[in-house]
C-alpha cells in the first residue's frame, strides 16, 4: 500500500482473532515505527511488546483493580476536569457510533460495562505495545510530541503489515500493574499502550470510521493566492 492508502485504511481495531503475532513481524513493525522524526534526533521513546502470560497478567490485574474500585494509577498527567466543549462532543460522538454499530442500547448497563472492561483487557488483543518515554525528559513537552509521532508511526506500520491496532489509554490506567508484568525499567515513564493483532472481520465495531473535522475548521492557509 502507498502512504495515502495506509492512512485511509487505518482503523481503531477493538476486536481481534485468536491468532498469535510473531516476534519477527513485531520487530518489523517496530523498525518502521522508529523512523519517526524527533527533536534533534533524540528518539526519547521505547517500545515494550507484551504477549502470552505476561499480557494475561496485565489483563487480570487491570480488570481486578478497576472492578474493585481502585484509584486510577497513571504516570502521565491528565486534565482534572476531563474533556469539555468540542473535545467532549467528539468523545461522545465516537462512543455513539460504536454503541450503535454494536447494538448497545443506552440503558443496557451490562453491555456498556462489558464494553468499558474490554479496554482494560487490552481488547483481548494478542499483543500490547507499551510506549514509554525516557524519564529524564518527562517534563519536556517536545519529547511528548516526539513520542506521539512514534506512536502514530507504530499504528501506520502495523496497518501496512495487515495488523489492526488501537491506541488504548485504558490499558495503562493501572500503570503499576503494567510496569510489574511488562518489566518496565524505572527510568522510563509509561505513556500509553497499543493493542495489536489480526482484526476480526466479524466484529462490527472494527468497521466504524470516526468522523473528522472539516479541513476549514482545523487549518488556516496564509499567503496563498486564491
N, C-alpha and C positions, 0 to 999 in steps of 0.2 A: 504493500500500500504506500502511496505517496503521503506527504505530510498532511495535506488537506483531508484526505480520506481517513487517516488515523484520527485526527482531531474530531472529524464528524462521526466516526464510529464509536468513540469513547462513550461509555455509559457508566453510571454508578451501579455496579452489579451487586445485588443483595441476595441472590440465590445461586448456589453452586452445585455442580455434580460431585458425587462422592468418588473423586478420581484424583490421585496424587499429582503433584507437580515436581519434576525432578530438580535436584540441586543444580545440575548443569544448565537447565533452562533459566532458573532463577539467577544464576551467575551472569548469563547473557543479558537478562533484564537489568541487573544492577550495573553492568558495564556500560549499557546505553544511558541509564539514568544519570550516572556520574559525569556525563559530558555536559551537564547543566552548567550555565555560567555562574560565576560567583565573584564577589568584590575582590579584585586584585588576586584572583585565583586562590583564595583562602580555603575553599572547599570545606566548610565547617560542619558538614553533615556526616552521619554514619547510618548504616542500614543493618538491622539485626533481623534475620529471616528465620521465623519460627514455623515449625510444623510438628506433626506427631505428638508424642506425650507432653513435651513442654507447652505446646499450644493448648492442649486439652487442659492442662493445669491452669493456664491463664483463663480459659473459658470458665472453668469451675470456680476459680477464685473470684473472678469478676461477678459472676452470677450470684454466688452465695452472699457476697458482701453487699451487693446492691439490694437483693431481696431482704436482707437483714436490716436495711435502712442505714448502712454505713455512710458517713460523710464522703463527699466527692474528694478524691485524693489525686489531683492533677499536679504536675510540676510546672505548668505554664500558667501565666496569668490570664484570667478571663474577666470580662466586664461584670461588675457586681449586679447591674440592672438587667442583664440579658439583652437580647436583641430588641430594638424598638423601631418604630417608624417603618420605612420602606424595607429595611432588613428583616423585621418581624413579618411583614406581609409576604416576603419571598419565602421565608421559612415555613409559614403556614401554607403557602401555595404549593410547595413541593410535597408537603405532607398530605394535602388533599388529593393531589394527583396519584400518589402512591396508594392511599387508602381506597380511592375509587377503583384503581386497577385491581387491587386485591379483594375488592368487595367487602371491605371492613366498614361497618356502619358506625356512625358517631357514638351511639350508645352501647356498642359491643365492647365492654370493658375487658373481657377475657382476651379477645383477639388483638385489641390495642396494646394490652400489656405484653402479650407474646411478641408483638412486632417490636416493641421497645427492647425486650430482652434479647432479641436476635442481634442487636447491635453490640450488647455486652458479650455475646458469644462470638464476636467477630463474624457474624452472619454465617456461622458454620463453614467458613471457607477452609480449605486445606492448608493455606499459608497465610501468615500475617507478617508483614514487614514493619517493624518498629523503627520509626525515623527519629534519630536523636541529633542533638546539637552539642558541640563541644562546650562544656560548662563555662569555660573562661570567657566565652562570647555570649553568655546567657542574657546579658542586658544590652546587647548590640542589636539594634533594630535591623541593620543591614544584613547581619548574619541570619536573622529570622527570614528576611526576604529571600536570601540565598537558599535556605532550607526549603522554603515553599517552592522555589523554582525547581529544585532537585526532586521534590515530591511530585510535581506535575510531570517532570521528565520520567519519573518512575511509572506513573499510570499510562503515559503515552507509550513507553517502551513495552509495558505489559500488553497493551492493546495491539501493538504491532506484532506480537507473538501469538495472538489469538486468546489471550487470557482476559478474564474480567477482573475488575477490582473496584473498590470503593474506599475513599479516604474516610477513616472511621474514628472520629473523636471519642465516641462512646467506649471504644476499645481500650482507651488509656485513662478512663475515669477512676480506675483503681491502679494508679501507676506503680505503687509499691508491689502489687501482685505481678505486673508485667516485668518490673525490674528483677524481682526474685527469680522467676521462672525463665526469663529471657537472658539471664546472666548479663544484664546491662551494667557496664562499668560506672563507678561512682563519679567519674569526671565527665559524664555525659548527662544532658537533660533530655527527658522523653518529651518529644514534641507532638507526635501523632502516630497512628499506625494505619496501614493499608491492608485491608482484607483482599486476598487474591486467590484465583483458581479458575477452573473451567466453568463458564457460565451454564446454568441450567436453562435450556431453551423452553422448558415448560413453566418456568417461574415468571408469571406475567409482569411483575414489577420491574423485571430486567428490561422490558421494552419501553419503560417510561422515559421520555425525554424532557428534562427540566426546561422550563421556559426561561428565556434570556431577555434582558432589557434591550430596547431598540438602540441601534448604533447612535442615533442622535441624542439619546438620553445619557450616554456614558462617555461620549467622545466629543472633543471640540477640535476644529481644524482652523489653524491660524496662518494667515499669509498666503493661502491658496487662491488662485483665480477661479471664479465660478465657471 
